[in-house]
Amino acid sequence: MPLNLPEKIPAIEILKEENIFVIDSLKASKQDIRPLKIVILNLMPIKITTETDLIRLLSNTPLQIEIDFLKIKSHTSKNTPIEHMMTFYKDFDGIKTQKYDGMIITGAPVEQIPFEKVNYWNELTEIFDWARTHVTSTLYICWAAQAGLYHFYGIPKYPLGKKLSGCYKHTVNDIKNPIFRGFDDEFFVPHSRYTEIRKEDMQKVNELTILSESADAGVYMVTARNGREFFITGHSEYSPYTLDSEYRRDLKKGLPIDMPENYYRDNDPANKPLVQWRSHANLLFSNWLNYFVYQETPFNILDIN
């Protein structure tokens, strides 16, 4: 899907080198079609990397997408230039009267903090509530998935004995669900977190359906409201070296961190990562866009409710 991106956003040149199809807003304005409108609330500390990872997966399907990047007003990013944030990001006040076909909310490095003590929790939950009436389908990723499940359904998170880091095998619980169109019986997903949600808590909530899980990484994908909400505990969007960068960063900090599991060739961090999740990641995002955004959203975007 050709993506309508702001001119000069760094992801454009990075992805063109990977032969990913993106167009800037000037070229997109000459195409006489209604683009899908997607808003991305980016809570990750290194914004440009996350932008590029998500844009890579949203590209190369038949329709045009128009993306807005959203930031938390009450939190200042320390790892992204202020000029980048001012140029490419909007505050919630600037978009809350609009409606969107789809929304993606990323993870955040705050998972070991109780939800209500996260300094932007009130603003975040306001955005969560807004999405239910202003967005056709929302994809919650990693910590955002935990936060959304807690806010809407009271699902708690639990600390793990150590960080879960690696690429793990997953299975599909409902192969007929369109989100799994083209999936293999088993597929791999990167995970990187210190906390978990538990199957037994979600089984008590009738509105929630567990779509996929892992013997090693636990619950992976949960849906609600007939696909208007997807909660995903892993990081399908990660680029090949993201887990490697996190591992080496934590080693430099002197943290008690294990090598990512099932990630390096021959389980040797001197070797390159073995990418086992790229096909699944592309299918996940294209299926979400096709079956739960494009095919479900009204032609008149103002009719979303």
Disulfide bonds with the S-S distance in Angstrom:
none
